[in-house]
């Protein structure tokens, strides 16, 4: 689970209001997410061996409510999961969602991040989710106000993909 506010390339494309309402991390406190991925991959490789991590890895970005404005209208990632509508994972939808997220990361200038993912992991997918479904607002006194009614978005995706990859559920 990665915080998009800690990827400088993404953060640079956001307004101060978006950043302040979604993160308390200051720029100087940001640790490059590539380094986080490298440490995780190193720990797994030390345990399992091999060059690339060969277990399924869901790279999930939280706070999609902040990111969704960057996705073009009609993007599948903006829609609820087919699993909620149809009760099964749709292989084509899953591929499209992961591809849309990877393409947006590259468009935002995070090509180094996606290159590291590809270099470190042999079986991965990109997901994005939002627990609240919308950004908190900041009151005039600077205090963050919670949203009135949470509307989670795609929070199930990383779990469903991992279940599918481990043979617990099927996809069509």
Secondary structure, DSSP 8 states (H G I E B T S, - for coil): -EEGGG-HHHHTTS-HHHHHHH----GGG---HHHHHHHHHHHHHHHH-SSSB-S-EEEEEE-HHHHGGGS-TT-GGGS--HHHHHSSB-HHHHHHHHHHHHHHHHHTT-HHHHHHHHHHBSSEEEEE-BSSSS--EE-TTS-EE--SS---BSTTHHHHHHHHHTTSS-B-
